Amino acid sequence: MRTLIRGGRVIDPASGRDEVADVAIANGRIQAIGDAPGDFGADRVIDADGLVVCPGLVDMHVHLREPGQEWKEDIESGSRAAAAGGVTSVACMANTRPVNDRRSVTEQIKSTAQRVGLSRVHPIGAITRDLAGETLTEMHELAGAGCVAFSDDGRPVPDAGIMRRALEYAATFDYLLILHEEEGALSAGGAMNEGAHATRMGLPGIPNASEDVMIARDVILAELTGGRIHIAHVATSGGVELIRQAQARGLPVTGEAAPHHLFLTDTDVGAFDSHAKMAPPLRSPEDRAAVRAAVADGTLTAIATDHAPHEADAKSEAFACCANGVTGLETLLGLTLRLVDEEVLDLPSALARVTNGPAEVLGLEAGRLGVGEVADVCLFDPETEWTVEPERMYSRSVNTPFAGWRLRGRVTHTLVGGRLAYPFGDAE
């Protein structure tokens, strides 16, 4: 299938390209940007007049729930949500059932994703067996099976000695560790951000220090071992500052922000709204401002959803007891573009945080739009406004705190390797 995308505004943050041009695709790769080769005969033409043509989005923090919890999400429903959101590369966390701590699970995930064919799914292997924080996994074997990084996300690695050994091993092969930073004794029993709102609601709080002390510990261990670390869902001003200081010292430390931490605060818990319960919790307005500033200045080079689908029952319990997590694949682009409307980022920089930024952290061949690159492409109308309606989403679970929000920027087409993944077409 040869495709010509005609007359769109082509933005590639990696190269700085921003121009109105045609994009010619053949054999799964981009053949030309600008004038197509003289012998190029398109089988399909997409009229992109008025649309932005950018690299397919890369979400480096997703929970696909398969194997083991398919009633919440499976690889097919998650891939459909990704395609509808313009996301062409998904890195899925290891807290499946069984945990992705063995080669057979990694291979199952990749095989199912390949059969579905709507997005590129990159498994993340566990750091420790069964996420128990006690025994290291066979990272080299998992990497050989297709894992692109390692994480116990959902849980911290509590033992500093285990973390040191994990970093030493990972450094040998230049593997990346993605870290959920939470000090268990400080967050034990907590349900939301520690502060005045938690006090008024009578809920036990989780202090910023729960995240900050673990980030500090792991920055020190990264310096000791030379291992690469990436801090997941950074939510505190203290965490931002620790990462900034580490980068200033030249340490291999990166980080990401989740959309909910960029737009919401602990006041959005409202009347015990379970859709506003996540780990780490929504923090203060000052923390939100610090995370926004870090995304703007490039301290945090990725915006990642922490897409964590849960069925209605898991979110219908009392706030203190209900499951943590929100969905995000289908709102990633709209919320990122809202940062442009609110003058936090310009458009190319905003797109960089969801394309080449996360791709470079993971070392993926993705997030770029250049001649010879894989044809993973997102087209969106930057002017179309739409309302977040959970009942119209493709994810099997629709636990979003953004229901009813008006967003600007609607995905019109998603291509994966030159095949049409959304609207659901020839990639199926």
Sine and cosine of phi, psi and omega as CSV:
sin_phi,cos_phi,sin_psi,cos_psi,sin_omega,cos_omega
0.00,0.00,0.85,-0.53,0.07,-1.00
-0.95,-0.31,0.78,-0.63,-0.11,-0.99
-0.84,-0.54,0.67,-0.74,0.11,-0.99
-0.90,-0.44,0.87,-0.50,0.10,-1.00
-0.99,-0.10,0.91,-0.41,-0.22,-0.97
-0.96,-0.27,0.84,-0.54,0.26,-0.96
0.96,0.26,0.44,0.90,0.04,-1.00
-1.00,-0.03,0.23,-0.97,0.12,-0.99
-0.99,0.11,0.96,-0.28,-0.10,-1.00
-1.00,0.02,0.89,-0.46,0.02,-1.00
-0.86,-0.51,0.86,-0.51,0.08,-1.00
-0.82,-0.57,0.99,-0.14,-0.06,-1.00
-0.85,0.53,-0.52,0.86,-0.06,-1.00
-0.89,0.45,-0.60,0.80,-0.04,-1.00
-0.97,-0.23,-0.19,0.98,-0.07,-1.00
1.00,0.09,0.09,1.00,0.01,-1.00
-0.92,0.38,0.74,-0.68,0.09,-1.00
-0.44,-0.90,1.00,-0.09,-0.08,-1.00
-0.38,-0.92,0.37,-0.93,0.13,-0.99
-0.99,0.12,0.83,-0.55,-0.10,-1.00
-0.34,-0.94,0.23,-0.97,0.15,-0.99
-1.00,-0.01,0.45,-0.90,0.09,-1.00
-0.81,-0.59,0.86,-0.51,0.00,-1.00
-0.97,-0.24,0.76,-0.65,-0.07,-1.00
-0.82,-0.57,0.73,-0.68,0.09,-1.00
-0.47,-0.88,0.57,-0.82,0.02,-1.00
0.82,0.58,0.55,0.83,0.10,-1.00
0.99,0.14,0.00,1.00,-0.03,-1.00
-0.77,-0.64,0.31,-0.95,0.00,-1.00
-0.98,0.17,0.87,-0.49,-0.04,-1.00
-1.00,0.03,-0.54,0.84,-0.04,-1.00
-0.30,-0.95,0.51,-0.86,0.19,-0.98
-0.82,-0.57,0.88,-0.47,-0.15,-0.99
0.92,-0.40,-0.74,-0.67,0.01,-1.00
-0.96,0.30,0.80,-0.60,0.06,-1.00
-0.95,0.30,0.43,-0.90,0.07,-1.00
-0.82,0.57,0.52,-0.86,-0.08,-1.00
-0.85,0.52,-0.52,0.86,-0.03,-1.00
-1.00,-0.08,0.21,0.98,-0.05,-1.00
-0.98,0.18,0.91,-0.41,0.06,-1.00
-0.93,-0.36,0.92,-0.40,-0.10,-1.00
-0.98,0.20,0.70,-0.71,0.17,-0.99
-0.99,0.14,-0.41,0.91,-0.03,-1.00
-0.59,-0.81,0.70,-0.72,0.06,-1.00
-0.88,-0.48,0.78,-0.62,0.07,-1.00
-0.94,-0.33,0.88,-0.47,0.03,-1.00
-0.98,0.22,0.93,-0.37,-0.09,-1.00
-0.95,-0.30,0.34,0.94,0.03,-1.00
-0.85,0.52,0.83,-0.56,-0.02,-1.00
1.00,0.09,-0.06,1.00,-0.01,-1.00
-0.98,-0.20,0.40,-0.91,0.18,-0.98
-1.00,-0.09,0.72,-0.70,0.05,-1.00
-0.92,-0.40,0.91,-0.42,-0.07,-1.00
-0.70,-0.72,0.15,-0.99,0.07,-1.00
-0.87,0.49,0.51,-0.86,0.13,-0.99
-0.84,0.55,0.61,-0.79,-0.06,-1.00
-0.94,0.35,0.49,-0.87,0.02,-1.00
-0.87,-0.49,0.91,-0.42,0.04,-1.00
-0.96,-0.29,0.94,-0.35,-0.13,-0.99
-1.00,-0.02,0.17,0.99,-0.05,-1.00
-0.54,-0.84,1.00,-0.03,-0.09,-1.00
-0.67,-0.74,0.59,-0.81,0.12,-0.99
-0.93,-0.36,0.94,-0.35,-0.04,-1.00
-1.00,-0.03,-0.19,0.98,0.14,-0.99
0.94,0.35,-0.12,0.99,0.04,-1.00
-0.94,-0.33,0.78,-0.62,0.20,0.98
-1.00,0.06,0.42,-0.91,0.29,-0.96
0.93,-0.38,-0.46,0.89,-0.01,-1.00
-0.70,-0.71,0.78,0.63,-0.12,-0.99
-0.92,0.40,-0.29,0.96,0.05,-1.00
-0.94,0.34,-0.34,0.94,0.08,-1.00
-1.00,0.08,-0.70,0.71,-0.02,-1.00
-0.19,-0.98,0.51,-0.86,0.22,-0.98
-0.76,-0.65,0.04,-1.00,-0.10,-0.99
-0.89,0.45,-0.58,0.81,0.00,-1.00
-0.93,0.36,-0.75,0.66,-0.02,-1.00
-0.92,0.40,-0.61,0.79,0.05,-1.00
-0.92,0.40,-0.61,0.79,0.03,-1.00
-0.92,0.39,-0.60,0.80,0.06,-1.00
-0.90,0.43,-0.67,0.74,0.05,-1.00
-0.89,0.46,-0.66,0.76,0.01,-1.00
-0.89,0.46,-0.75,0.66,-0.03,-1.00
-0.87,0.49,-0.66,0.75,0.01,-1.00
-0.91,0.41,-0.42,0.91,0.02,-1.00
-1.00,-0.06,0.07,1.00,-0.01,-1.00
0.99,0.13,0.16,0.99,-0.05,-1.00
-1.00,-0.01,0.85,-0.52,-0.02,-1.00
-0.96,-0.29,-0.27,0.96,0.05,-1.00
-0.77,-0.64,0.79,-0.61,-0.05,-1.00
-0.82,-0.58,0.82,-0.57,0.13,-0.99
-0.98,-0.20,0.87,-0.49,-0.13,-0.99
-0.96,-0.28,0.69,-0.72,-0.11,-0.99
-0.96,0.28,0.24,-0.97,-0.21,-0.98
-1.00,0.01,-0.05,1.00,-0.11,-0.99
-0.99,0.11,0.80,0.60,0.14,-0.99
-1.00,0.03,0.01,-1.00,0.03,-1.00
-0.80,-0.60,0.97,-0.22,0.09,1.00
-0.95,0.31,0.32,-0.95,0.03,-1.00
-0.87,0.49,0.55,-0.83,0.07,-1.00
-0.98,0.21,0.95,0.31,0.04,-1.00
-0.86,-0.51,0.26,0.97,0.02,-1.00
-0.55,-0.83,0.42,-0.91,-0.11,-0.99
-0.84,0.54,-0.62,0.79,-0.09,-1.00
-0.89,0.45,-0.58,0.81,0.01,-1.00
-0.94,0.34,-0.70,0.72,0.03,-1.00
-0.84,0.54,-0.72,0.69,-0.03,-1.00
-0.91,0.41,-0.59,0.81,0.03,-1.00
-0.90,0.44,-0.69,0.72,0.01,-1.00
-0.88,0.48,-0.73,0.68,-0.04,-1.00
-0.91,0.41,-0.64,0.77,-0.01,-1.00
-0.90,0.43,-0.70,0.71,0.00,-1.00
-0.91,0.42,-0.68,0.74,0.00,-1.00
-0.89,0.46,-0.62,0.78,0.01,-1.00
-0.91,0.41,-0.63,0.78,0.03,-1.00
-0.90,0.43,-0.67,0.74,0.00,-1.00
-0.92,0.40,-0.74,0.67,0.18,-0.98
0.96,0.29,0.35,0.94,-0.04,-1.00
-0.98,-0.21,-0.21,0.98,0.06,-1.00
-0.35,-0.94,0.28,-0.96,0.08,-1.00
-1.00,0.01,0.90,-0.44,-0.04,-1.00
-0.97,-0.23,0.83,-0.56,-0.04,-1.00
-0.91,-0.42,0.96,-0.29,-0.02,-1.00
-0.92,0.39,0.58,-0.82,0.16,-0.99
-0.94,-0.34,0.82,-0.57,-0.03,-1.00
-1.00,0.09,0.35,-0.94,0.03,-1.00
-0.96,0.29,0.48,-0.88,0.13,-0.99
-0.98,0.21,-0.67,0.74,-0.04,-1.00
-0.83,-0.55,0.44,-0.90,0.00,-1.00
-0.84,0.54,0.79,-0.62,0.05,-1.00
0.83,0.56,0.38,0.92,0.00,-1.00
0.84,0.54,0.44,0.90,-0.10,-0.99
-1.00,0.08,-0.16,0.99,0.04,-1.00
0.97,0.26,0.34,0.94,-0.13,-0.99
-0.88,-0.47,-0.70,0.71,-0.09,-1.00
-0.81,-0.58,0.78,-0.63,-0.02,-1.00
-0.92,0.38,0.55,-0.83,0.11,-0.99
-0.98,0.22,0.16,-0.99,0.12,-0.99
-0.99,0.11,0.99,0.16,-0.12,-0.99
-0.87,0.50,-0.64,0.77,-0.07,-1.00
-0.90,0.43,-0.63,0.77,0.04,-1.00
-0.92,0.40,-0.67,0.75,0.01,-1.00
-0.90,0.43,-0.64,0.77,0.05,-1.00
-0.89,0.45,-0.62,0.78,0.04,-1.00
-0.90,0.44,-0.49,0.87,0.02,-1.00
-0.99,0.13,-0.21,0.98,0.07,-1.00
0.80,-0.61,0.06,1.00,0.04,-1.00
-0.95,0.32,0.68,-0.73,-0.07,-1.00
-0.98,-0.21,-0.16,0.99,0.04,-1.00
-0.20,-0.98,-0.01,-1.00,-0.06,-1.00
-0.69,-0.72,0.66,-0.75,-0.04,-1.00
-0.32,-0.95,0.57,-0.82,0.20,-0.98
-0.98,-0.18,0.47,0.88,-0.16,-0.99
-0.73,0.69,0.63,-0.77,-0.19,-0.98
0.97,-0.23,-0.44,0.90,0.07,-1.00
-0.65,-0.76,0.49,-0.87,0.17,-0.99
-0.99,0.11,0.19,-0.98,0.22,-0.97
-0.99,-0.10,0.98,-0.19,-0.20,-0.98
-0.95,0.31,-0.50,0.87,-0.11,-0.99
-1.00,0.02,0.88,-0.47,-0.05,-1.00
-0.90,0.44,-0.51,0.86,0.02,-1.00
-0.93,0.37,-0.66,0.75,0.06,-1.00
-0.90,0.44,-0.67,0.75,0.01,-1.00
-0.90,0.44,-0.64,0.77,0.03,-1.00
-0.87,0.50,-0.71,0.70,-0.02,-1.00
-0.91,0.40,-0.60,0.80,0.05,-1.00
-0.88,0.47,-0.68,0.74,0.00,-1.00
-0.93,0.37,-0.63,0.78,0.02,-1.00
-0.89,0.46,-0.70,0.72,0.01,-1.00
-0.91,0.41,-0.72,0.70,-0.03,-1.00
-0.88,0.47,-0.62,0.79,-0.03,-1.00
-0.89,0.45,-0.51,0.86,-0.01,-1.00
-0.86,0.51,-0.58,0.81,-0.07,-1.00
-0.92,-0.40,0.15,0.99,-0.03,-1.00
0.86,0.50,0.60,0.80,0.10,-1.00
-0.98,0.19,0.47,-0.88,0.02,-1.00
-0.99,-0.14,0.71,-0.70,0.14,-0.99
-0.96,-0.28,0.80,-0.59,0.04,-1.00
-0.97,-0.22,0.83,-0.56,-0.25,-0.97
-0.91,-0.42,0.79,-0.61,0.18,-0.98
-1.00,0.01,0.92,-0.39,-0.15,-0.99
-0.98,-0.17,0.94,-0.35,-0.03,-1.00
-0.36,-0.93,0.84,-0.54,0.04,-1.00
-1.00,-0.02,0.91,-0.41,-0.20,-0.98
-0.86,0.52,-0.64,0.77,-0.04,-1.00
-0.92,0.38,-0.51,0.86,-0.01,-1.00
-0.99,0.14,-0.50,0.87,-0.03,-1.00
-0.99,-0.14,-0.07,1.00,-0.09,-1.00
-0.82,0.57,0.80,-0.60,0.04,-1.00
0.98,0.18,-0.10,0.99,-0.05,-1.00
-0.97,0.25,0.51,-0.86,-0.02,-1.00
-0.86,-0.52,-0.38,0.93,-0.01,-1.00
-0.40,-0.92,-0.03,-1.00,-0.02,-1.00
-0.86,0.52,0.71,-0.71,0.05,-1.00
-0.95,0.30,0.81,-0.59,-0.03,-1.00
0.22,-0.98,-0.20,-0.98,-0.10,-1.00
-0.89,0.45,-0.61,0.80,-0.03,-1.00
-0.92,0.39,-0.66,0.75,0.04,-1.00
-0.89,0.45,-0.63,0.77,0.00,-1.00
-0.89,0.45,-0.72,0.69,-0.01,-1.00
-0.89,0.46,-0.56,0.83,-0.05,-1.00
-1.00,0.05,-0.11,0.99,0.00,-1.00
0.95,0.30,0.45,0.89,-0.01,-1.00
-0.97,-0.26,0.62,-0.79,0.06,-1.00
-0.92,0.39,0.65,-0.76,-0.11,-0.99
-0.98,-0.19,0.32,-0.95,0.09,-1.00
-0.89,-0.45,0.90,-0.43,-0.05,-1.00
-0.96,0.28,0.41,-0.91,0.11,-0.99
-0.82,0.57,-0.53,0.85,-0.06,-1.00
-0.87,0.50,-0.43,0.90,0.03,-1.00
-0.85,0.52,-0.65,0.76,0.06,-1.00
-0.98,0.18,-0.69,0.73,-0.19,-0.98
-0.91,0.41,-0.66,0.75,-0.05,-1.00
-0.92,0.39,-0.54,0.84,0.01,-1.00
-0.97,0.25,-0.59,0.81,0.08,-1.00
-0.89,0.45,-0.69,0.73,0.02,-1.00
-0.87,0.50,-0.71,0.71,0.00,-1.00
-0.86,0.52,-0.72,0.70,-0.12,-0.99
-0.97,0.22,-0.45,0.89,0.14,-0.99
-0.90,0.43,-0.68,0.74,0.02,-1.00
-0.89,0.45,-0.66,0.75,0.00,-1.00
-0.94,0.34,-0.55,0.83,0.07,-1.00
-0.90,0.43,-0.62,0.78,0.03,-1.00
-0.93,0.38,-0.60,0.80,-0.01,-1.00
-0.92,0.39,-0.64,0.77,-0.17,-0.99
-0.98,-0.21,-0.36,0.93,-0.11,-0.99
0.99,0.13,0.13,0.99,-0.01,-1.00
-0.97,0.25,0.48,-0.87,0.04,-1.00
-1.00,0.01,0.77,-0.64,0.06,-1.00
-0.80,-0.60,0.52,-0.85,0.06,-1.00
-0.78,-0.62,0.83,-0.55,-0.06,-1.00
-1.00,0.03,0.87,-0.49,-0.03,-1.00
-0.98,0.20,0.44,-0.90,0.10,-0.99
0.49,0.87,0.91,0.42,0.01,-1.00
-0.92,0.38,0.77,-0.64,-0.12,-0.99
-0.77,-0.64,-0.13,0.99,-0.09,-1.00
-0.88,-0.47,0.45,-0.89,0.07,-1.00
-0.91,0.42,-0.59,0.81,0.04,-1.00
-0.90,0.43,-0.64,0.77,0.04,-1.00
-0.89,0.45,-0.68,0.74,0.05,-1.00
-0.85,0.53,-0.71,0.70,-0.06,-1.00
-0.92,0.39,-0.60,0.80,0.04,-1.00
-0.90,0.44,-0.67,0.74,0.03,-1.00
-0.91,0.41,-0.68,0.74,0.00,-1.00
-0.87,0.49,-0.69,0.73,0.01,-1.00
-0.91,0.41,-0.64,0.77,0.02,-1.00
-0.89,0.46,-0.70,0.72,0.00,-1.00
-0.91,0.42,-0.59,0.81,0.02,-1.00
-0.90,0.44,-0.46,0.89,0.04,-1.00
-1.00,0.04,0.04,1.00,0.06,-1.00
0.99,0.12,0.29,0.96,-0.02,-1.00
-0.99,0.16,0.49,-0.87,-0.03,-1.00
-0.98,0.18,0.94,0.34,-0.06,-1.00
-0.83,-0.55,0.83,-0.56,0.07,-1.00
-0.82,-0.58,0.10,-1.00,-0.01,-1.00
-0.36,-0.93,0.23,-0.97,-0.03,-1.00
-0.71,-0.71,0.37,-0.93,0.12,-0.99
-0.87,-0.49,0.57,-0.82,0.09,-1.00
-0.99,-0.10,0.56,-0.83,-0.02,-1.00
-0.81,0.58,-0.61,0.79,-0.03,-1.00
-0.91,0.41,-0.51,0.86,0.06,-1.00
-0.98,0.20,-0.29,0.96,0.04,-1.00
-1.00,0.08,-0.33,0.94,-0.10,-1.00
-0.84,-0.54,-0.36,0.93,-0.11,-0.99
-0.89,-0.45,0.35,-0.94,0.10,-1.00
-0.74,-0.67,-0.01,-1.00,-0.05,-1.00
-0.90,0.44,-0.34,0.94,0.06,-1.00
-0.93,0.36,-0.36,0.93,0.01,-1.00
-0.96,0.26,-0.09,1.00,0.15,-0.99
-0.89,0.45,-0.44,0.90,0.11,-0.99
0.80,0.60,-0.74,-0.67,0.00,-1.00
-1.00,0.01,0.91,0.42,0.06,-1.00
0.86,0.51,0.72,0.70,0.01,-1.00
-0.96,0.28,0.94,-0.35,-0.07,-1.00
-0.91,0.40,-0.36,0.93,0.04,-1.00
-0.95,0.30,-0.14,0.99,0.06,-1.00
-0.97,-0.24,0.31,0.95,0.03,-1.00
-0.97,-0.26,0.86,-0.51,0.00,-1.00
-0.44,-0.90,0.19,-0.98,0.03,-1.00
-0.81,-0.59,0.86,-0.51,-0.03,1.00
-0.93,0.37,0.36,-0.93,-0.09,-1.00
-0.96,0.30,0.26,-0.97,0.17,-0.99
-0.88,0.47,0.72,-0.69,-0.11,-0.99
-0.97,-0.26,-0.34,-0.94,-0.10,-1.00
-0.99,0.14,0.25,-0.97,0.10,-1.00
-0.84,0.54,-0.57,0.82,0.02,-1.00
-0.91,0.42,-0.64,0.77,0.05,-1.00
-0.91,0.42,-0.70,0.72,0.03,-1.00
-0.85,0.53,-0.68,0.74,0.01,-1.00
-0.89,0.46,-0.62,0.78,-0.01,-1.00
-0.92,0.38,-0.64,0.76,0.02,-1.00
-0.92,0.40,-0.65,0.76,0.06,-1.00
-0.87,0.49,-0.69,0.73,0.00,-1.00
-0.89,0.45,-0.59,0.81,-0.01,-1.00
-0.94,0.33,-0.56,0.83,0.10,-0.99
-0.93,0.37,-0.63,0.78,-0.03,-1.00
-0.93,0.38,-0.65,0.76,-0.06,-1.00
-1.00,-0.01,0.02,1.00,0.09,-1.00
1.00,0.03,0.07,1.00,0.12,-0.99
-0.87,0.50,-0.67,0.74,0.11,-0.99
-0.96,-0.26,0.93,-0.37,-0.13,-0.99
-1.00,-0.04,-0.02,1.00,-0.04,-1.00
-0.71,-0.70,0.62,-0.78,0.27,-0.96
-0.95,-0.30,0.86,-0.52,-0.07,-1.00
-0.76,-0.66,0.60,-0.80,-0.24,-0.97
-0.98,0.21,-0.45,0.89,-0.23,-0.97
0.81,0.59,0.66,0.75,0.00,-1.00
-0.82,0.58,0.93,-0.36,-0.11,-0.99
-0.74,-0.68,0.99,0.11,-0.06,-1.00
-0.95,0.31,0.65,-0.76,0.10,-0.99
-0.68,-0.73,0.60,-0.80,0.08,-1.00
-0.93,0.36,0.26,-0.97,-0.10,-0.99
-0.85,0.52,-0.64,0.77,-0.04,-1.00
-0.88,0.48,-0.60,0.80,-0.03,-1.00
-0.93,0.37,-0.35,0.94,0.00,-1.00
-0.97,-0.26,0.00,1.00,-0.08,-1.00
-0.99,-0.13,-0.04,1.00,0.05,-1.00
-0.96,0.26,0.11,-0.99,0.07,-1.00
-0.83,0.55,0.54,-0.84,-0.13,-0.99
-0.78,0.63,-0.72,0.70,-0.07,-1.00
-0.90,0.43,-0.38,0.93,-0.09,-1.00
-0.96,-0.27,-0.28,0.96,-0.13,-0.99
-0.96,0.30,0.26,-0.97,-0.06,-1.00
-0.93,0.36,0.54,-0.84,0.12,-0.99
-0.99,0.17,0.52,-0.85,0.20,-0.98
0.84,-0.54,0.47,-0.88,0.01,-1.00
-0.70,-0.71,0.38,-0.92,0.13,-0.99
-1.00,0.08,0.29,-0.96,-0.08,-1.00
-0.33,-0.94,-0.22,0.98,-0.12,-0.99
-0.86,0.51,-0.61,0.80,-0.10,-1.00
-1.00,0.07,-0.15,0.99,0.03,-1.00
-0.93,-0.36,0.00,1.00,-0.08,-1.00
-0.85,0.52,-0.77,0.64,-0.06,-1.00
-0.92,0.40,-0.74,0.67,-0.04,-1.00
-0.87,0.50,-0.65,0.76,0.01,-1.00
-0.95,0.30,-0.58,0.81,0.06,-1.00
-0.90,0.44,-0.66,0.75,0.03,-1.00
-0.92,0.39,-0.43,0.90,0.06,-1.00
-0.91,0.42,-0.49,0.87,0.09,-1.00
-0.90,0.44,-0.48,0.88,0.08,-1.00
-0.95,0.31,-0.72,0.70,0.02,-1.00
-0.86,0.50,-0.57,0.82,-0.03,-1.00
-1.00,-0.01,0.16,0.99,0.11,-0.99
0.88,0.48,0.52,0.86,0.14,-0.99
-0.99,0.15,-0.63,0.78,-0.02,-1.00
-0.68,-0.73,0.44,-0.90,0.23,-0.97
-0.99,0.12,0.20,-0.98,-0.13,-0.99
-0.87,0.50,-0.75,0.66,0.00,-1.00
-0.87,0.49,-0.63,0.78,0.00,-1.00
-0.92,0.38,-0.62,0.78,0.04,-1.00
-0.88,0.47,-0.70,0.71,0.01,-1.00
-0.92,0.40,-0.52,0.85,0.04,-1.00
-0.88,0.48,-0.58,0.82,-0.05,-1.00
-0.94,0.34,-0.27,0.96,0.00,-1.00
-0.87,-0.50,0.20,0.98,0.03,-1.00
-0.76,-0.65,-1.00,-0.05,-0.08,-1.00
-0.95,0.31,-0.41,0.91,0.03,-1.00
-0.85,0.52,-0.88,0.48,0.03,-1.00
-0.92,0.40,-0.54,0.84,0.00,-1.00
-0.88,0.47,-0.64,0.77,-0.01,-1.00
-0.94,0.34,-0.57,0.82,0.05,-1.00
-0.88,0.48,-0.67,0.74,-0.05,-1.00
-1.00,0.07,-0.19,0.98,-0.04,-1.00
0.95,0.31,0.56,0.83,-0.02,-1.00
-1.00,-0.01,0.50,-0.86,0.19,-0.98
-0.99,0.11,0.99,0.17,-0.10,-0.99
-0.28,-0.96,0.14,-0.99,0.12,-0.99
0.97,0.24,0.25,0.97,0.00,-1.00
-0.75,-0.66,0.44,-0.90,-0.01,-1.00
-0.73,-0.69,1.00,0.09,-0.02,-1.00
-0.64,-0.77,0.29,-0.96,0.02,-1.00
-0.87,0.50,0.79,-0.62,-0.02,-1.00
1.00,-0.09,-0.27,0.96,0.01,-1.00
-0.96,0.26,0.35,-0.94,0.10,-1.00
-0.89,0.46,0.57,-0.82,-0.11,-0.99
-1.00,0.03,0.90,0.44,0.15,-0.99
-0.99,-0.12,0.93,-0.36,-0.23,-0.97
-0.69,-0.72,0.62,-0.79,0.11,-0.99
-0.87,-0.49,0.76,-0.65,0.11,-0.99
-0.91,-0.42,0.74,-0.67,0.05,-1.00
-0.61,-0.80,0.45,-0.89,0.07,-1.00
-1.00,-0.03,0.92,-0.38,-0.11,-0.99
-0.95,0.30,-0.21,0.98,-0.07,-1.00
-0.98,-0.22,-0.29,0.96,-0.05,-1.00
-0.94,0.34,0.80,-0.60,0.10,-0.99
-1.00,-0.09,0.55,-0.83,0.01,-1.00
-0.52,-0.85,0.35,-0.94,-0.01,-1.00
-0.96,-0.29,0.69,-0.72,0.04,-1.00
-0.95,0.30,0.93,-0.36,-0.03,-1.00
-0.86,-0.51,0.97,-0.25,-0.07,-1.00
-0.81,0.59,-0.59,0.81,-0.07,-1.00
-0.94,0.35,-0.19,0.98,0.00,-1.00
-0.96,-0.29,0.17,0.99,-0.02,-1.00
-1.00,0.06,0.35,-0.94,-0.05,-1.00
-1.00,-0.07,-0.36,0.93,0.07,-1.00
-0.87,0.49,0.58,-0.82,-0.01,-1.00
-0.91,0.41,-0.47,0.88,0.06,-1.00
-0.90,-0.43,0.49,-0.87,-0.13,-0.99
-0.74,-0.68,0.71,0.71,0.02,-1.00
-0.99,0.11,0.99,0.15,0.00,-1.00
-0.89,-0.46,0.69,-0.73,0.08,-1.00
-0.99,0.15,-0.02,1.00,-0.08,-1.00
-0.98,-0.22,0.22,0.98,0.02,-1.00
-0.83,0.56,0.75,-0.66,0.00,-1.00
1.00,0.04,-0.17,0.99,0.03,-1.00
-0.93,0.36,0.61,-0.79,0.13,-0.99
-1.00,-0.05,0.84,-0.54,0.00,-1.00
-0.87,-0.49,0.41,-0.91,0.01,-1.00
-0.89,-0.46,0.71,-0.71,-0.02,-1.00
0.94,-0.33,0.97,-0.22,-0.10,-0.99
-0.89,-0.45,0.79,-0.62,0.05,-1.00
-0.92,0.39,0.75,-0.66,0.05,-1.00
-0.95,-0.31,-0.56,0.83,0.00,-1.00
-0.56,-0.83,0.59,-0.80,0.16,-0.99
-0.76,-0.65,0.82,-0.57,0.02,-1.00
-0.91,-0.42,0.72,-0.69,0.05,-1.00
-0.87,-0.49,0.92,-0.40,-0.07,-1.00
0.86,0.51,0.54,0.84,0.02,-1.00
0.99,0.11,-0.15,0.99,0.01,-1.00
-1.00,-0.09,0.55,-0.83,-0.07,-1.00
-0.98,0.20,0.92,-0.39,0.03,-1.00
-0.99,-0.11,-0.50,0.87,0.07,-1.00
-0.53,-0.85,0.74,-0.67,-0.09,1.00
-0.81,0.59,0.55,-0.83,-0.16,-0.99
-0.83,0.56,0.92,-0.39,-0.16,-0.99
-0.68,-0.73,-0.87,-0.50,-0.19,-0.98
-0.99,0.15,0.02,1.00,0.11,-0.99
-0.99,0.14,-0.24,0.97,-0.03,-1.00
-0.98,0.20,0.00,0.00,0.00,0.00
